[in-house]
């Protein structure tokens, strides 16, 4: 049986713009609510952005932590 990694309750679509920090915080909160990360994951995401941007272009970014902060990750989501 396949395990569901992403469900519709974890998807957010917003009209208009939000700040990078607000978007990252919302993503971290969704992951924490799913039990996939600890409360420290948002800080790990910010650390990553300070060293290398996760912006891919065309309004898409894939924020994530660093290898040094992988203990903040509990599961896939």
C-alpha positions in Angstrom: 0.0 0.0 0.0 1.4 3.4 -1.0 1.7 6.0 1.7 0.3 9.5 0.9 3.1 12.1 1.2 1.0 15.2 0.1 -2.7 15.7 0.6 -5.0 18.4 -0.4 -5.1 19.8 3.1 -1.4 20.7 2.8 -1.8 22.8 -0.4 -2.3 26.6 -0.2 -3.0 28.9 -3.1 -3.0 32.6 -2.5 -3.9 35.5 -4.8 -1.4 38.3 -4.8 2.0 38.5 -3.1 3.3 37.6 0.3 6.8 38.0 1.6 9.4 35.3 1.3 9.4 35.0 5.1 5.7 34.6 5.3 5.6 31.9 2.6 8.4 30.0 4.3 6.7 30.3 7.7 3.5 29.0 6.3 5.3 26.1 4.6 7.1 25.2 7.9 3.8 25.4 9.8 2.1 23.1 7.3 4.9 20.6 7.6 4.9 20.8 11.4 1.1 20.3 11.6 1.6 17.2 9.4 4.1 15.9 12.0 7.0 16.0 9.4 9.2 18.5 11.1 10.0 20.0 14.5 9.3 23.6 15.4 13.0 24.4 14.6 12.5 23.7 10.9 11.6 27.3 10.0 15.0 28.5 11.4 16.7 25.7 9.4 15.0 27.0 6.2 16.2 30.5 7.0 19.7 29.3 7.5 19.7 27.7 4.1 18.4 30.9 2.4 21.3 32.8 4.0 23.9 30.6 2.3 22.2 29.7 -1.0 18.8 30.8 -2.3 16.2 28.1 -3.1 14.5 30.3 -5.6 14.0 28.4 -8.9 12.6 31.3 -11.0 9.0 31.9 -12.3 7.8 32.6 -8.7 8.8 29.1 -7.6 11.1 28.2 -4.6 11.8 25.0 -2.8 12.9 26.1 0.7 14.5 23.5 2.8 17.0 23.2 5.6 20.7 22.2 5.5 22.4 18.9 6.2 23.5 20.3 9.6 19.8 20.8 10.6 18.4 17.5 9.3 17.5 16.4 12.8 14.5 18.9 12.5 13.0 16.6 9.8 10.9 13.7 11.2 9.1 12.4 8.0 8.2 13.1 4.4 5.3 15.4 3.7 
